[in-house]
């Protein structure tokens, strides 16, 4: 995570730490600080917490999420992500946004373990950098099978940066 943090501007590092602990400028925080007289999400009207920003079910939020996850999917393809890993990550991020349980079924026991581990940590936590340590070795196996010199670790670091961008986009475009 330290290596990934060095790849983002200081302003995003500050935002990420506030997002991770629930102290970014969202409705409940702004109301508590007396910056506004309500805690409503500007999109859907529900109480707005840091976690709500990511799971907001407003049509605009879902549209933005789907667009950004499509961008992430393209990034994963461009980075030669193992197809099963790419599908598992994209499918479960989409399920998480719709507040559905994760799918852990897999033909590969190592992928099933990565999915189960990430599900235990939480898919919301993946978006703020709490990634299962199973993903990088699994991707490394794929790179090795392709004869690529890229490492699973460098792929995971880059993936974290992409996931932070996905999170930021949800927060930044909520009005």
FINURO-664077 format. One record per residue (C-alpha): x, y, z. Coordinates in steps of 0.001 Angstrom, whole numbers, padded with zeros to 6 digits, always signed. Example, Ala and Ser with C-alpha at 12.3 -4.5 7.8 and 13.67 -1.06 7.14 Angstrom:
<nodes>
+012300-004500+007800;+013670-001060+007140;
</nodes>
This chain:
<nodes>
+000000+000000+000000;+002937+002373+000649;+004167+001915-002921;+000685+002622-004272;+000327+005723-002091;+003464+007197-003632;+001707+007071-007013;-001132+009405-006037;-001025+013135-005291;-000904+014238-001664;-004445+015636-001902;-005738+012168-002817;-003734+010573+000000;-005403+012912+002461;-008820+012204+000962;-008207+008439+001057;-007264+008485+004731;-010379+010539+005509;-012533+008232+003373;-011107+005148+005095;-011930+006439+008576;-015245+008067+007605;-014188+011692+008123;-014357+013049+004559;-016719+015914+003768;-020012+014013+003575;-023432+014872+005001;-023006+013449+008509;-019591+015074+008927;-020710+018414+007517;-023747+018417+009798;-021612+017516+012829;-019237+020382+011942;-022260+022702+011583;-021448+023393+007925;-024978+022360+006953;-028214+021655+008815;-028810+018149+007417;-026910+014955+006586;-028681+014156+003303;-026953+012680+000272;-027207+015237-002556;-028158+012428-004949;-030682+010238-003127;-031534+012120+000081;-030500+009320+002469;-028110+009958+005323;-024740+010444+003667;-021771+008660+005239;-018426+007915+003625;-019542+004358+002881;-022898+005554+001539;-021136+007558-001173;-019821+004290-002620;-023083+002341-002394;-025577+005119-003173;-028395+003631-005220;-029371+006836-007007;-029662+006300-010755;-026855+008807-011451;-024544+007099-008966;-025222+003690-010500;-024647+005041-014004;-021312+006591-012941;-020314+003385-011127;-021086+001217-014159;-019104+003530-016413;-016113+003548-014053;-016194-000233-013575;-016179-000590-017376;-013056+001602-017441;-011519-000606-014720;-012377-003703-016766;-010564-002231-019786;-007590-001397-017578;-007489-004989-016306;-007538-006288-019885;-004768-003875-020920;-002630-005041-017980;-002978-008696-018999;-004953-009632-015913;-005856-013305-015778;-009339-013537-017313;-010736-015398-014286;-009332-012776-011889;-010669-009928-014017;-014111-011488-014215;-014169-012228-010472;-013180-008688-009494;-015529-006946-011921;-018449-009259-011179;-018083-008889-007426;-017641-005110-007518;-020850-004893-009549;-022624-007228-007099;-021335-005240-004117;-022673-001979-005570;-026096-003610-005987;-025770-004826-002366;-025804-008473-003399;-023645-011135-001750;-020342-011927-003461;-019945-014950-005683;-017161-017227-004574;-017746-020165-006908;-014718-020878-009015;-013157-023760-010872;-009830-022858-009282;-009340-023388-005552;-006758-020582-005426;-009203-018149-007031;-011955-019321-004691;-009588-018662-001778;-008797-015156-003086;-012518-014433-003459;-013363-015793-000017;-010521-013846+001577;-011504-010598-000159;-015139-011168+000781;-014113-011618+004421;-012119-008366+004285;-014953-006682+002388;-015324-005410-001147;-015843-001917+000235;-012464-002273+001919;-010886-003255-001395;-011854+000184-002694;-009822+001886+000024;-006765-000364-000267;-007480-003377+001913;-006697-006010-000685;-006439-009721-000041;-002842-010882-000198;-004016-013752-002438;-004484-011626-005572;-000841-010802-006388;+000478-014407-006238;-002483-015593-008300;-001781-012943-010948;+001939-013785-010766;+001112-017382-011745;-000703-016065-014801;+002157-013747-015782;+004612-016632-015403;+002461-018857-017627;+002553-016121-020302;+006305-015612-019918;+005799-011994-018843;+008371-010226-016705;+005728-008110-014969;+005176-009112-011353;+001935-009842-009581;+002986-007380-006901;+003413-004486-009340;+000051-005404-010906;-001585-005319-007439;-000037-001935-006631;-001326-000509-009913;-004728-002064-009282;-004940-000304-005914;-004345+003038-007627;-007136+002238-010118;-009510+001254-007314;-008774+004486-005455;-009597+006369-008643;-012888+004476-008859;-013676+005455-005254;-012645+009057-005821;-014868+009301-008889;-017888+008232-006863;-017177+010816-004201;-016182+013593-006578;-019259+013263-008819;-021951+013015-006177;-023594+016384-006842;
</nodes>
